[in-house]
Amino acid sequence: MSALLAHAPVPFLRIWNAENRKVVNTRAGAVFLGLIALAVVGMSVVMAIWPGDTGPTFGLLLNGSASMGLAMFMPILAILAVTSEFSQRTLAVTFALEPRRGRVVAGKVAAALTTTAVLLVVAVAVAAVVLLGAAVVRGETAVWDVDGGVLVGTLLTLVLVVLQGTAFGLLLRSTPLAIITYLLLPSVFAFVTMFISPIRDALPWFELSNATVPLMEGLALTGTQWAQLASASFLWIVVPGGIGVWRLLRGDL
């Protein structure tokens, strides 16, 4: 019997717990979690102070903290969770403890999604507290204008951008290269296609941030919008993530 088959499988819950600890135990992870917390609180406060013509509402504060706080930083945290083991040369130890590499990758993805869900709950709580504080200061009634569809759509958007960051991390295996590529490549792609009319008109089919805009507004997407979301997700998540997972499962460390 081979060594792989003789090796008792590590329970997935243990792998998931270990990957969760890696997200918060590293210095870079802790710094980014702090930045995310500051961004969530900061954006909520800013939107409460300068809400525009409609006044501060729960939906406005949550959208600001989720889109500007979580959506910007969570993919980078996911990249760090994947690439840190390559840069620190600890992945060989991880795979020695659990030779089934696919289970380790699944644990990293599960940990990233768990962190996303937890931080969205934090963003909801922060938006609620800031809204109540703004209502007291202004002497107005707090406006709770977000339905379940918006919350679920926001969560799905965050899941997609986190999976995109994970995919880039698996593909490139280098923290600075993955972060720079994640931040610049979609922007360069969108900028170049601005000058090509046929592609510009079809941009939601190829650009994930464009395709996820309707999700942040709720789940009432048309069939075309769901198809655009699937197409953009395939291009920016499935393709780089699939190549990265294939390299990791088949190649040398």
Backbone as CSV, one residue per row, in Angstrom:
resi,resn,N_x,N_y,N_z,CA_x,CA_y,CA_z,C_x,C_y,C_z
1,MET,0.853,-1.194,0.000,0.000,0.000,0.000,0.888,1.243,0.000
2,SER,0.537,2.212,-0.831,1.354,3.412,-0.943,1.278,4.229,0.332
3,ALA,2.254,5.147,0.465,2.279,5.993,1.660,1.051,6.892,1.725
4,LEU,0.572,7.336,0.531,-0.597,8.209,0.510,-1.833,7.492,1.024
5,LEU,-2.016,6.244,0.554,-3.186,5.494,0.977,-3.092,5.089,2.445
6,ALA,-1.854,4.860,2.908,-1.679,4.450,4.301,-1.860,5.608,5.266
7,HIS,-1.690,6.826,4.758,-1.804,8.006,5.605,-3.272,8.228,5.956
8,ALA,-3.570,8.260,7.239,-4.956,8.468,7.663,-5.402,9.872,7.268
9,PRO,-6.575,10.008,6.670,-7.034,11.334,6.244,-7.267,12.252,7.433
10,VAL,-6.785,13.488,7.291,-7.033,14.494,8.318,-8.473,14.957,8.188
11,PRO,-9.233,15.001,9.270,-10.618,15.489,9.176,-10.667,16.888,8.579
12,PHE,-11.630,17.084,7.676,-11.682,18.378,6.987,-11.920,19.522,7.970
13,LEU,-12.665,19.272,9.034,-12.899,20.317,10.026,-11.593,20.791,10.639
14,ARG,-10.655,19.859,10.838,-9.350,20.240,11.386,-8.569,21.079,10.373
15,ILE,-8.643,20.699,9.106,-7.980,21.490,8.059,-8.569,22.893,8.007
16,TRP,-9.890,22.956,8.044,-10.582,24.248,7.997,-10.192,25.124,9.188
17,ASN,-10.132,24.534,10.383,-9.723,25.297,11.563,-8.290,25.799,11.440
18,ALA,-7.412,24.950,10.903,-6.019,25.355,10.730,-5.905,26.514,9.750
19,GLU,-6.651,26.449,8.648,-6.602,27.523,7.662,-7.222,28.802,8.208
20,ASN,-8.250,28.670,9.040,-8.819,29.860,9.684,-7.784,30.539,10.574
21,ARG,-7.008,29.725,11.303,-5.980,30.301,12.178,-4.898,30.991,11.362
22,LYS,-4.574,30.437,10.196,-3.548,31.063,9.356,-3.977,32.442,8.870
23,VAL,-5.281,32.638,8.703,-5.769,33.940,8.246,-5.495,35.016,9.286
24,VAL,-5.640,34.680,10.573,-5.543,35.693,11.628,-4.216,35.655,12.375
25,ASN,-3.467,34.565,12.286,-2.258,34.430,13.096,-1.026,35.062,12.471
26,THR,-1.037,35.257,11.151,0.127,35.868,10.512,0.086,37.377,10.699
27,ARG,1.266,38.002,10.647,1.315,39.452,10.827,0.579,40.172,9.706
28,ALA,0.790,39.706,8.470,0.124,40.351,7.338,-1.388,40.199,7.431
29,GLY,-1.836,38.997,7.823,-3.273,38.782,7.964,-3.882,39.657,9.031
30,ALA,-3.195,39.780,10.174,-3.713,40.616,11.257,-3.764,42.083,10.844
31,VAL,-2.731,42.540,10.116,-2.717,43.928,9.649,-3.875,44.187,8.691
32,PHE,-4.101,43.254,7.788,-5.176,43.451,6.819,-6.545,43.382,7.480
33,LEU,-6.699,42.510,8.470,-7.962,42.481,9.198,-8.214,43.813,9.902
34,GLY,-7.155,44.399,10.453,-7.286,45.720,11.062,-7.655,46.787,10.051
35,LEU,-7.029,46.736,8.871,-7.355,47.700,7.821,-8.801,47.545,7.359
36,ILE,-9.244,46.298,7.255,-10.629,46.060,6.846,-11.595,46.630,7.877
37,ALA,-11.294,46.400,9.158,-12.160,46.934,10.218,-12.202,48.458,10.169
38,LEU,-11.034,49.085,9.985,-10.995,50.548,9.895,-11.760,51.047,8.674
39,ALA,-11.625,50.327,7.551,-12.324,50.742,6.335,-13.834,50.626,6.495
40,VAL,-14.285,49.539,7.125,-15.725,49.345,7.321,-16.299,50.444,8.206
41,VAL,-15.640,50.699,9.331,-16.113,51.745,10.242,-16.000,53.118,9.583
42,GLY,-14.861,53.372,8.943,-14.633,54.675,8.327,-15.637,54.998,7.241
43,MET,-15.902,54.032,6.354,-16.859,54.281,5.275,-18.266,54.493,5.817
44,SER,-18.638,53.753,6.836,-19.968,53.943,7.427,-20.102,55.339,8.026
45,VAL,-19.063,55.780,8.729,-19.097,57.116,9.335,-19.134,58.200,8.267
46,VAL,-18.309,58.036,7.241,-18.277,59.031,6.154,-19.638,59.128,5.475
47,MET,-20.247,57.981,5.177,-21.546,57.993,4.522,-22.630,58.565,5.436
48,ALA,-22.459,58.413,6.749,-23.434,58.992,7.682,-23.293,60.507,7.764
49,ILE,-22.046,61.012,7.646,-21.812,62.449,7.742,-22.199,63.159,6.443
50,TRP,-21.858,62.534,5.309,-22.168,63.117,4.003,-23.023,62.132,3.201
51,PRO,-24.283,62.007,3.535,-25.119,60.992,2.903,-25.707,61.386,1.561
52,GLY,-25.556,62.652,1.172,-26.187,63.091,-0.064,-27.587,63.627,0.196
53,ASP,-28.403,63.619,-0.824,-29.733,64.230,-0.729,-30.723,63.386,0.054
54,THR,-30.506,62.063,0.088,-31.503,61.186,0.701,-31.366,61.076,2.218
55,GLY,-30.240,61.498,2.778,-30.017,61.311,4.203,-29.473,59.923,4.479
56,PRO,-28.900,59.707,5.670,-28.308,58.400,5.974,-29.371,57.318,6.122
57,THR,-29.176,56.226,5.429,-30.056,55.066,5.559,-29.186,53.839,5.781
58,PHE,-29.808,52.784,6.266,-29.054,51.558,6.523,-28.461,50.995,5.240
59,GLY,-29.241,51.022,4.166,-28.745,50.512,2.892,-27.564,51.305,2.384
60,LEU,-27.594,52.621,2.533,-26.495,53.471,2.086,-25.219,53.175,2.869
61,LEU,-25.322,53.068,4.188,-24.152,52.805,5.016,-23.584,51.415,4.748
62,LEU,-24.466,50.421,4.627,-24.000,49.060,4.380,-23.345,48.944,3.017
63,ASN,-23.924,49.589,2.021,-23.335,49.543,0.681,-21.960,50.178,0.671
64,GLY,-21.798,51.285,1.384,-20.496,51.936,1.427,-19.457,51.086,2.130
65,SER,-19.812,50.505,3.272,-18.838,49.709,4.017,-18.536,48.398,3.309
66,ALA,-19.538,47.806,2.638,-19.322,46.534,1.957,-18.556,46.713,0.656
67,SER,-18.940,47.717,-0.146,-18.303,47.890,-1.452,-16.925,48.522,-1.338
68,MET,-16.765,49.506,-0.455,-15.485,50.198,-0.328,-14.578,49.584,0.737
69,GLY,-15.168,48.910,1.720,-14.361,48.310,2.772,-14.053,46.851,2.514
70,LEU,-15.083,46.036,2.446,-14.871,44.589,2.300,-14.440,44.204,0.896
71,ALA,-15.130,44.705,-0.114,-14.853,44.271,-1.490,-13.455,44.661,-1.951
72,MET,-12.896,45.715,-1.388,-11.556,46.143,-1.792,-10.458,45.332,-1.104
73,PHE,-10.652,44.994,0.170,-9.579,44.388,0.950,-9.687,42.877,1.102
74,MET,-10.905,42.335,1.082,-11.056,40.899,1.297,-10.346,40.046,0.252
75,PRO,-10.383,40.395,-1.049,-9.628,39.584,-2.023,-8.131,39.570,-1.743
76,ILE,-7.584,40.688,-1.257,-6.158,40.733,-0.941,-5.860,39.836,0.252
77,LEU,-6.759,39.826,1.238,-6.585,38.919,2.369,-6.617,37.463,1.897
78,ALA,-7.491,37.155,0.937,-7.549,35.799,0.385,-6.261,35.452,-0.352
79,ILE,-5.706,36.417,-1.074,-4.430,36.188,-1.751,-3.335,35.872,-0.744
80,LEU,-3.287,36.655,0.329,-2.275,36.427,1.363,-2.416,35.043,1.984
81,ALA,-3.663,34.610,2.199,-3.891,33.301,2.810,-3.365,32.176,1.932
82,VAL,-3.404,32.385,0.606,-2.950,31.344,-0.318,-1.448,31.425,-0.552
83,THR,-0.936,32.627,-0.793,0.457,32.767,-1.229,1.464,32.781,-0.087
84,SER,1.004,33.037,1.146,1.964,33.155,2.248,2.743,31.861,2.451
85,GLU,2.099,30.722,2.242,2.793,29.451,2.447,3.839,29.200,1.364
86,PHE,3.622,29.750,0.183,4.641,29.640,-0.861,5.834,30.520,-0.534
87,SER,5.577,31.760,-0.082,6.676,32.681,0.211,7.442,32.264,1.459
88,GLN,6.763,31.645,2.434,7.416,31.222,3.672,7.914,29.778,3.621
89,ARG,7.691,29.114,2.498,8.162,27.736,2.284,7.596,26.765,3.316
90,THR,6.356,26.989,3.712,5.742,26.080,4.690,4.757,25.113,4.048
91,LEU,4.532,25.254,2.743,3.531,24.415,2.090,3.944,22.946,2.075
92,ALA,5.259,22.699,1.991,5.720,21.306,2.009,5.364,20.628,3.330
93,VAL,5.451,21.380,4.425,5.069,20.828,5.729,3.571,20.562,5.765
94,THR,2.790,21.493,5.237,1.336,21.315,5.201,0.963,20.066,4.423
95,PHE,1.590,19.873,3.268,1.268,18.708,2.443,1.863,17.423,3.006
96,ALA,2.880,17.543,3.841,3.392,16.347,4.515,2.388,15.856,5.552
97,LEU,1.715,16.810,6.222,0.705,16.449,7.207,-0.593,15.984,6.538
98,GLU,-0.897,16.573,5.371,-2.079,16.170,4.603,-1.677,16.089,3.127
99,PRO,-1.279,14.894,2.664,-0.788,14.754,1.286,-1.857,15.011,0.229
100,ARG,-3.105,14.950,0.592,-4.177,15.181,-0.385,-4.304,16.683,-0.604
101,ARG,-3.637,17.163,-1.631,-3.517,18.607,-1.823,-4.857,19.278,-2.083
102,GLY,-5.754,18.575,-2.738,-7.065,19.159,-3.008,-7.818,19.514,-1.748
103,ARG,-7.676,18.706,-0.688,-8.346,18.997,0.579,-7.771,20.253,1.224
104,VAL,-6.476,20.457,1.078,-5.857,21.668,1.628,-6.369,22.901,0.886
105,VAL,-6.437,22.811,-0.441,-6.962,23.926,-1.233,-8.407,24.215,-0.838
106,ALA,-9.205,23.153,-0.682,-10.597,23.338,-0.266,-10.676,23.990,1.107
107,GLY,-9.763,23.631,2.009,-9.740,24.253,3.329,-9.414,25.728,3.264
108,LYS,-8.488,26.110,2.382,-8.145,27.522,2.220,-9.325,28.308,1.671
109,VAL,-10.017,27.743,0.694,-11.188,28.417,0.127,-12.282,28.543,1.183
110,ALA,-12.523,27.475,1.939,-13.553,27.504,2.980,-13.222,28.545,4.048
111,ALA,-11.939,28.651,4.421,-11.545,29.640,5.423,-11.753,31.055,4.906
112,ALA,-11.421,31.297,3.639,-11.621,32.625,3.056,-13.094,32.994,3.030
113,LEU,-13.957,32.039,2.668,-15.388,32.315,2.615,-15.963,32.503,4.018
114,THR,-15.452,31.751,4.989,-15.911,31.925,6.374,-15.572,33.317,6.882
115,THR,-14.357,33.758,6.613,-13.941,35.102,7.025,-14.809,36.156,6.361
116,THR,-15.148,35.938,5.096,-16.010,36.875,4.374,-17.368,36.990,5.040
117,ALA,-17.980,35.851,5.384,-19.298,35.861,6.018,-19.244,36.565,7.377
118,VAL,-18.196,36.281,8.148,-18.067,36.911,9.466,-17.916,38.425,9.334
119,LEU,-17.087,38.855,8.393,-16.864,40.292,8.231,-18.103,40.996,7.689
120,LEU,-18.904,40.308,6.881,-20.155,40.918,6.429,-21.093,41.126,7.619
121,VAL,-21.142,40.156,8.533,-21.955,40.326,9.750,-21.452,41.530,10.540
122,VAL,-20.118,41.678,10.625,-19.538,42.834,11.326,-19.941,44.130,10.621
123,ALA,-19.891,44.139,9.281,-20.268,45.341,8.527,-21.730,45.698,8.758
124,VAL,-22.600,44.692,8.805,-24.017,44.937,9.081,-24.184,45.555,10.470
125,ALA,-23.478,45.004,11.461,-23.581,45.527,12.827,-23.047,46.954,12.909
126,VAL,-21.922,47.212,12.251,-21.344,48.562,12.271,-22.288,49.558,11.613
127,ALA,-22.851,49.173,10.452,-23.784,50.070,9.763,-24.996,50.371,10.637
128,ALA,-25.490,49.370,11.365,-26.643,49.580,12.235,-26.317,50.531,13.376
129,VAL,-25.152,50.330,13.998,-24.759,51.191,15.125,-24.542,52.624,14.655
130,VAL,-23.851,52.797,13.538,-23.595,54.144,13.019,-24.898,54.823,12.615
131,LEU,-25.810,54.064,12.023,-27.104,54.651,11.630,-27.876,55.129,12.854
132,LEU,-27.907,54.316,13.911,-28.601,54.725,15.132,-27.956,55.974,15.736
133,GLY,-26.614,56.013,15.728,-25.932,57.196,16.236,-26.243,58.434,15.409
134,ALA,-26.254,58.281,14.085,-26.568,59.417,13.209,-27.996,59.878,13.408
135,ALA,-28.918,58.938,13.625,-30.319,59.309,13.847,-30.476,60.107,15.139
136,VAL,-29.746,59.698,16.181,-29.805,60.429,17.445,-29.236,61.834,17.281
137,VAL,-28.092,61.954,16.617,-27.451,63.264,16.439,-28.335,64.188,15.604
138,ARG,-28.947,63.656,14.557,-29.776,64.468,13.674,-31.194,64.664,14.211
139,GLY,-31.567,63.901,15.217,-32.928,63.972,15.713,-33.940,63.433,14.732
140,GLU,-33.548,62.437,13.974,-34.409,61.847,12.954,-34.669,60.384,13.286
141,THR,-35.588,59.800,12.547,-35.880,58.381,12.694,-34.952,57.577,11.783
142,ALA,-34.364,56.529,12.311,-33.479,55.686,11.513,-34.265,55.006,10.390
143,VAL,-33.686,55.001,9.199,-34.341,54.417,8.026,-33.702,53.071,7.733
144,TRP,-34.472,51.995,7.916,-33.978,50.640,7.659,-34.551,50.178,6.315
145,ASP,-33.796,50.388,5.257,-34.342,50.218,3.913,-33.715,49.055,3.140
146,VAL,-33.095,48.108,3.828,-32.446,46.992,3.137,-33.270,45.734,3.337
147,ASP,-33.545,45.040,2.214,-34.272,43.777,2.334,-33.299,42.604,2.238
148,GLY,-33.830,41.405,2.366,-32.980,40.218,2.353,-32.271,40.012,1.042
149,GLY,-32.901,40.406,-0.066,-32.277,40.238,-1.370,-30.989,41.028,-1.503
150,VAL,-30.968,42.242,-0.949,-29.762,43.063,-1.001,-28.645,42.432,-0.166
151,LEU,-28.991,41.930,1.023,-27.985,41.303,1.881,-27.396,40.057,1.209
152,VAL,-28.264,39.227,0.631,-27.776,38.022,-0.035,-26.959,38.392,-1.267
153,GLY,-27.414,39.389,-2.017,-26.662,39.833,-3.186,-25.296,40.385,-2.809
154,THR,-25.236,41.131,-1.712,-23.948,41.650,-1.240,-23.025,40.514,-0.836
155,LEU,-23.579,39.516,-0.134,-22.767,38.368,0.260,-22.251,37.621,-0.973
156,LEU,-23.085,37.407,-1.973,-22.657,36.711,-3.189,-21.569,37.506,-3.911
157,THR,-21.700,38.825,-3.933,-20.673,39.659,-4.559,-19.343,39.505,-3.845
158,LEU,-19.372,39.549,-2.517,-18.137,39.391,-1.745,-17.540,38.002,-1.947
159,VAL,-18.389,36.974,-2.015,-17.894,35.617,-2.264,-17.175,35.552,-3.600
160,LEU,-17.732,36.181,-4.633,-17.131,36.138,-5.966,-15.777,36.851,-5.988
161,VAL,-15.686,38.034,-5.365,-14.413,38.748,-5.407,-13.358,38.043,-4.551
162,VAL,-13.786,37.401,-3.461,-12.844,36.631,-2.646,-12.350,35.410,-3.421
163,LEU,-13.247,34.740,-4.125,-12.839,33.601,-4.962,-11.899,34.069,-6.077
164,GLN,-12.126,35.258,-6.595,-11.227,35.794,-7.614,-9.829,36.011,-7.036
165,GLY,-9.756,36.598,-5.836,-8.452,36.768,-5.206,-7.779,35.437,-4.926
166,THR,-8.550,34.445,-4.461,-8.001,33.109,-4.220,-7.473,32.496,-5.504
167,ALA,-8.222,32.675,-6.596,-7.809,32.117,-7.885,-6.493,32.728,-8.353
168,PHE,-6.348,34.041,-8.212,-5.104,34.699,-8.623,-3.945,34.244,-7.742
169,GLY,-4.213,34.056,-6.447,-3.162,33.569,-5.567,-2.702,32.175,-5.933
170,LEU,-3.640,31.284,-6.248,-3.283,29.919,-6.658,-2.532,29.908,-7.977
171,LEU,-2.917,30.793,-8.876,-2.288,30.820,-10.190,-0.862,31.347,-10.129
172,LEU,-0.638,32.435,-9.394,0.653,33.135,-9.455,1.589,32.772,-8.308
173,ARG,1.057,32.360,-7.153,1.847,31.864,-6.018,2.812,32.897,-5.434
174,SER,2.726,34.126,-5.830,3.583,35.193,-5.321,2.696,36.307,-4.803
175,THR,2.888,36.704,-3.542,2.015,37.706,-2.946,2.021,39.022,-3.713
176,PRO,3.204,39.660,-3.943,3.163,40.947,-4.657,2.660,40.816,-6.089
177,LEU,3.062,39.750,-6.782,2.635,39.575,-8.169,1.128,39.342,-8.252
178,ALA,0.590,38.520,-7.346,-0.843,38.238,-7.356,-1.651,39.487,-7.016
179,ILE,-1.202,40.262,-6.025,-1.933,41.475,-5.642,-1.915,42.498,-6.768
180,ILE,-0.739,42.711,-7.348,-0.630,43.693,-8.441,-1.473,43.255,-9.635
181,THR,-1.403,41.970,-9.965,-2.180,41.468,-11.100,-3.668,41.583,-10.831
182,TYR,-4.088,41.236,-9.616,-5.503,41.326,-9.265,-6.002,42.767,-9.354
183,LEU,-5.195,43.713,-8.901,-5.625,45.105,-8.891,-5.556,45.754,-10.273
184,LEU,-4.538,45.401,-11.053,-4.300,46.114,-12.307,-4.933,45.459,-13.521
185,LEU,-4.900,44.126,-13.605,-5.328,43.468,-14.835,-6.785,43.771,-15.201
186,PRO,-7.759,43.643,-14.268,-9.137,43.994,-14.655,-9.278,45.457,-15.058
187,SER,-8.544,46.360,-14.375,-8.632,47.784,-14.715,-8.054,48.054,-16.089
188,VAL,-6.890,47.445,-16.385,-6.289,47.613,-17.712,-7.201,47.035,-18.784
189,PHE,-7.781,45.868,-18.487,-8.695,45.240,-19.448,-9.882,46.148,-19.731
190,ALA,-10.485,46.711,-18.676,-11.634,47.597,-18.853,-11.238,48.873,-19.589
191,PHE,-10.048,49.412,-19.295,-9.595,50.644,-19.949,-9.367,50.413,-21.442
192,VAL,-8.715,49.321,-21.774,-8.433,49.044,-23.188,-9.733,48.835,-23.964
193,THR,-10.664,48.113,-23.372,-11.903,47.817,-24.087,-12.797,49.047,-24.241
194,MET,-12.521,50.124,-23.493,-13.287,51.351,-23.661,-13.176,51.903,-25.067
195,PHE,-12.049,51.624,-25.737,-11.804,52.174,-27.064,-12.219,51.216,-28.179
196,ILE,-12.778,50.079,-27.802,-13.239,49.108,-28.797,-14.741,48.964,-28.600
197,SER,-15.517,49.613,-29.450,-16.950,49.737,-29.236,-17.675,48.402,-29.053
198,PRO,-17.444,47.394,-29.932,-18.189,46.134,-29.746,-17.901,45.464,-28.407
199,ILE,-16.630,45.516,-27.966,-16.278,44.906,-26.685,-16.793,45.753,-25.529
200,ARG,-16.750,47.080,-25.685,-17.232,47.955,-24.609,-18.701,47.705,-24.332
201,ASP,-19.479,47.517,-25.366,-20.905,47.263,-25.175,-21.161,45.915,-24.505
202,ALA,-20.226,44.985,-24.677,-20.385,43.647,-24.085,-19.561,43.488,-22.813
203,LEU,-19.137,44.606,-22.207,-18.240,44.545,-21.060,-18.786,43.725,-19.886
204,PRO,-20.092,43.792,-19.567,-20.584,42.963,-18.454,-20.379,41.468,-18.656
205,TRP,-20.185,41.038,-19.883,-19.944,39.620,-20.133,-18.519,39.216,-19.787
206,PHE,-17.603,40.199,-19.712,-16.188,39.889,-19.547,-15.565,40.517,-18.301
207,GLU,-16.251,41.425,-17.625,-15.646,42.167,-16.520,-16.458,41.917,-15.262
208,LEU,-15.837,41.325,-14.249,-16.573,40.841,-13.082,-17.158,41.980,-12.256
209,SER,-16.403,43.045,-12.038,-16.919,44.150,-11.223,-18.135,44.785,-11.877
210,ASN,-18.169,44.812,-13.192,-19.329,45.345,-13.905,-20.518,44.405,-13.789
211,ALA,-20.258,43.104,-13.870,-21.343,42.121,-13.833,-21.949,41.981,-12.450
212,THR,-21.192,42.336,-11.395,-21.709,42.178,-10.031,-22.493,43.385,-9.531
213,VAL,-22.510,44.467,-10.304,-23.241,45.668,-9.860,-24.713,45.368,-9.562
214,PRO,-25.440,44.634,-10.430,-26.839,44.341,-10.103,-27.005,43.519,-8.831
215,LEU,-26.006,42.689,-8.497,-26.114,41.884,-7.283,-26.161,42.759,-6.031
216,MET,-25.370,43.825,-6.022,-25.346,44.704,-4.860,-26.684,45.417,-4.662
217,GLU,-27.490,45.454,-5.703,-28.786,46.114,-5.626,-29.912,45.145,-5.292
218,GLY,-29.591,43.856,-5.185,-30.596,42.852,-4.881,-30.467,41.664,-5.817
219,LEU,-31.379,40.713,-5.688,-31.299,39.483,-6.474,-32.247,39.459,-7.665
220,ALA,-32.879,40.578,-7.984,-33.837,40.603,-9.089,-33.113,40.778,-10.422
221,LEU,-32.210,39.847,-10.741,-31.457,39.902,-11.979,-32.263,39.264,-13.109
222,THR,-32.079,39.787,-14.301,-32.694,39.169,-15.468,-31.877,37.950,-15.884
223,GLY,-32.418,37.166,-16.781,-31.674,36.014,-17.278,-30.365,36.419,-17.934
224,THR,-30.395,37.529,-18.671,-29.168,38.022,-19.313,-28.132,38.417,-18.274
225,GLN,-28.566,39.079,-17.202,-27.621,39.501,-16.169,-27.011,38.305,-15.442
226,TRP,-27.810,37.254,-15.195,-27.251,36.047,-14.586,-26.236,35.403,-15.533
227,ALA,-26.532,35.399,-16.823,-25.599,34.832,-17.799,-24.314,35.650,-17.861
228,GLN,-24.428,36.971,-17.788,-23.237,37.830,-17.773,-22.397,37.566,-16.530
229,LEU,-23.067,37.387,-15.400,-22.344,37.100,-14.164,-21.608,35.767,-14.260
230,ALA,-22.255,34.764,-14.835,-21.615,33.461,-14.997,-20.442,33.542,-15.957
231,SER,-20.588,34.289,-17.045,-19.515,34.421,-18.031,-18.293,35.114,-17.430
232,ALA,-18.529,36.238,-16.729,-17.419,36.970,-16.122,-16.761,36.158,-15.010
233,SER,-17.559,35.431,-14.248,-17.004,34.595,-13.180,-16.134,33.483,-13.756
234,PHE,-16.565,32.904,-14.859,-15.772,31.862,-15.505,-14.422,32.410,-15.961
235,LEU,-14.433,33.606,-16.525,-13.197,34.190,-17.063,-12.222,34.568,-15.955
236,TRP,-12.729,35.147,-14.859,-11.842,35.717,-13.838,-11.675,34.832,-12.606
237,ILE,-12.471,33.765,-12.470,-12.358,32.880,-11.308,-12.031,31.454,-11.726
238,VAL,-12.871,30.881,-12.575,-12.718,29.467,-12.926,-11.439,29.226,-13.717
239,VAL,-11.157,30.074,-14.697,-9.973,29.856,-15.538,-8.676,29.985,-14.738
240,PRO,-8.415,31.133,-14.076,-7.154,31.212,-13.313,-7.123,30.245,-12.140
241,GLY,-8.268,30.064,-11.463,-8.296,29.139,-10.337,-8.087,27.705,-10.777
242,GLY,-8.701,27.305,-11.892,-8.524,25.945,-12.397,-7.084,25.659,-12.791
243,ILE,-6.447,26.629,-13.454,-5.049,26.451,-13.829,-4.167,26.363,-12.586
244,GLY,-4.443,27.235,-11.609,-3.655,27.224,-10.382,-3.801,25.926,-9.606
245,VAL,-5.024,25.417,-9.487,-5.243,24.155,-8.784,-4.579,23.006,-9.539
246,TRP,-4.680,23.005,-10.859,-4.052,21.943,-11.669,-2.532,21.949,-11.481
247,ARG,-1.925,23.115,-11.482,-0.474,23.212,-11.250,-0.113,22.700,-9.866
248,LEU,-0.935,23.046,-8.879,-0.630,22.643,-7.506,-0.777,21.147,-7.317
249,LEU,-1.786,20.566,-7.957,-2.021,19.125,-7.790,-1.027,18.299,-8.568
250,ARG,-0.562,18.805,-9.708,0.289,18.026,-10.605,1.767,18.353,-10.493
251,GLY,2.085,19.571,-10.109,3.479,20.019,-10.166,4.226,19.822,-8.870
252,ASP,5.502,20.177,-8.913,6.355,20.142,-7.720,6.200,21.444,-6.942
253,LEU,6.468,21.378,-5.669,6.379,22.565,-4.818,7.605,23.443,-4.981
